[in-house]
Amino acid sequence: MSTSEIQREQQSNLQSNLWNIANDLRGNMDANEFKNYILGLIFYRYLSENVESRANRLLEEDNMTYAEAWEDEELREALQEELVNDIGYYIEPKFLYHNLLSKIETGDFDIEMLEEAINNITESTLGEDSEEEFDHLFDDMDLKSTKLGKDVKSRSDLIAKVMGKIAQIDFSFSNSEIDILGDAYEYLIGQFAANAGKKAGEFYTPQQVSKILAKIVTMGKTDLKNVYDPTCGSGSLLLRVSREANVRTFYGQELTSTTYNLARMNMLLHGVRYSDFDIKNDDTLENPQHIDLRFEAVVANPPYSAKWSGDEKFLDDERFSAYGKLAPKSKADFAFVQHMIHQLDNNGTMAVVLPHGVLFRGAAEGVIRKYLIEKRNVLDAVIGLPANIFFGTSIPTVILVFKKNRKNTDNIMFIDASNEFEKGKNQNLLRDSDVDKIIETYKNRENVDKYAYVSSMEEIKENDYNLNIPRYVDTFEEEEPVDIKEVQGRLKAREEKINNLYEELNKQLKELGL
């Protein structure tokens, strides 16, 4: 069995175990609430085992355990400094996951110990460079919630049960295996998304869609200075980009505090150093946190047709002023596009998932679309995806690809991938072959019958800057001509057969005297 096959098998086992824990313990909460406890405890175990393994490595030459070194004041202070510089935090040995488990086994555990342990992590970062990355990270794991139990004992018993089950899973923390945990964590986020209905879109973009965006923005590159997602959710899209190229720094902004916490956890779980990501919790359109930075890759799956203030003050905002119009208050889609283009580096690539309406809606959106194509000439490709591939919405979506420094300034590529998918139980699924076809077609930039078309700017102008894909990609399938004589012959033969059956039936009825 190859290493990759072993990893895949371990990952599969890990995923099913984690989902079983979630199913066993969800109790009175819906999936969206309970995920905060399952994912929070997985993360706590990760931080605990990570700090212990780093500490033991530092203490190798001293031939001491982490717990022994902690008893020596001088060693303890040196360890704290080394750990905070290296991984951004430390945990006192008595609060390590396995030590809390020992308390559970002896019946000495209560939920307040876990609260103290979590506070210990936060306190270790105060005044340090990592403080912002760990600040309020566990806020959504409300250990005082009556949904866990009516009193301290019942809450303690339930959390102890969760911790015990999570402890039974082999997380294999060697460096080569660390992504197994991170990927399983993302799998869990995805599973919670599938079960959380409409709320799911807040924190998760299906992996195959993320893969398309990531492959597009990294095309021809092995290293990226930075990548940015203005509506980053759980951070899975940012992390997907790092599978296609080496990313130096990750930037993101997320409006929902719960999801913002998930994104920071997800970064750390995937081994991203605290100093290599900068994720902010705020409204990207109203209060952008990275406005002075420019990014080599920009990716996003913004909330579709979300509301925004659309305040007239934004006509003086450098992101929107040149267009002369603002996106409608009821549909912020183009506001996100304008914001992202502003943040895009001159030699960068941007890929964003949006509802189909952005291709053809008129009024202010029509003006913005025309400006992007005619004046700025930044739109590089339009890729239509199948309907029902996202959690919580069945609407068909489209990927728009933008570049400020385009090679193909006299055309725009259209791809209609809306009919290429596998039908799933709840969602349609993009197969690897579907993803590969989209990427290869975009790369080759050639017409493909009933699938892709490279349109001249003149043609787009003639269509009044309407980008509706069927105007450019003809997917009409002609039906085979019908041979009337053959059909008549078949009908006649069937009539004769029916008549013969009637005669046979009447004959048998007579014999029976009926």
C-alpha positions, 0 to 999 in steps of 0.5 A: 500500500502506497503512502498516499493510499494509507493517508487516504484510508486514515483520512476516510476512517477519521472522517467517519469517526468524527461524523459518528461522534457528531451524530451521537452527541448532537442532542437538542442542538441543530448541526450549526450549533453543535459544530462549535463544540465538536470542532472546538474540542478537536482544535483544543486537542490539536493545540494541546498535542502540538504544544507538547510535541514542540516542547518535547523537541525543545527539551530533547537534549535536556532529557526532560518531559514538558511537565518536569521542565515546567516545575523549574522556574527558569526552564519554564520561562525559557520554554514559554518564550520559545513556544510563543515565538514558535507557535504563538501560545503555550498550555500549562502541562496540567491543562494538556488534553491527555491530562484532562482525560486522566481527570475524566477517567478518575471522575475528577473532571468538571467542565470548569477545568476545560474553561480554565484550560481555554483561558490559559491558552488566551492568556499565554498570547496576551501582549504577544504578536499572536494575540489577535490570532488567538483572541476570543477564538473559543467564544462560540464553544459556550461551556455554560450553555444549558443546551449542554445540560441543566447543571454543571454535572450534566454539562461536564458529563456530556463534554467528558463524553465528547472529549473521550470519543475524540481521544479515541481517534488516531490523529497521527501528528507527524509532520507528513500527516498533519493535513489529515486532521486539517482536511478531516476538520474541513470535511466536518465543516462540509458535513455540518454545512450539508445538514445546516441548510441555508446557513451553510453558505456562510462558512463553506464552499464545496471543495470542487468549486474551490479547486477550480478557483484555486487552479485558475488564480495559480495558473502558471505559478508555483509561488504566490506572495499572498492570497486574499478572500474578502468573504472568507467563511471558514477559510477553506477557499484560501487553504485550497489555493495553497494546495496549488502553489506555495502561499507566503501570506493569507488574508481574509475578512469575514462578517460573522464572528462564529465563522471568523473564529472557524477560519482562524482555527482552520488556518492553525489546524492546517499548520499555517503559522500565526504570523502568516495569516491576517484574517479580520472580523468586519463588513468588507464593503462597509469597513474593509480592513486591507484596503491599502494592500494589493494581492497576487491572487483574489478568490471569493464566493460572496453571499449571493445578492446580499443587501448592503447600504449602497450609501451615496458616500461610496461614490467618493470611495476609490473602489467605486468612484470611477464607475459612476454607479453603485450596485443596487442596495438589494444586490451587492454582487457587483460591489464585491466585484468592484472591491476585489478588483480594487484589491487585485495586484496589476499582475494578479488573477481574480476568480469569483463565484456569483449568481447568473444575474450579474451577466445580464441584469440592467440599470446600474449593474449594466453600467458597471458591467459595461465599464468593466468590459469596455473601459477597464477590459479586465474580464477574462472569462465567464464559466457557467457551473451546474445548478444545485452544487452549493449547500443551501441554494439550488441556483446556478452560478457562474465564475468570473475571472478578472485580470488587470494585465490581460494577454487576450485583450481582444476577446472574452472566454465563455465556458458552459459547464452547466450540464457536466456533473454527477447527480447526487442525493441532495446536491449535484457533484462536480467530478474530477473530470469535470473540473479538469475539463474546465481548467484545460479549456480555460488554459487552451482558450479555444472554441469547443463545440457546445461547451466553449466559445472565445467571443470577440469584443465586437460581438459582446458590444453588439450584444449590448454587454449582455454576457448571458452564456447561451448567447455565446455557447450554443448547446442546442442538440438537434434531434435525429430526423424521424422516418415517418414510414418506419413509424407507420409500419411499427404502428400497423404491426402493433395494431395487428398484434393487439387485434390478434390478442383480442381474438385469442381472448374472445376465443378463450372466453367462449370456451369458458362459456362467458 
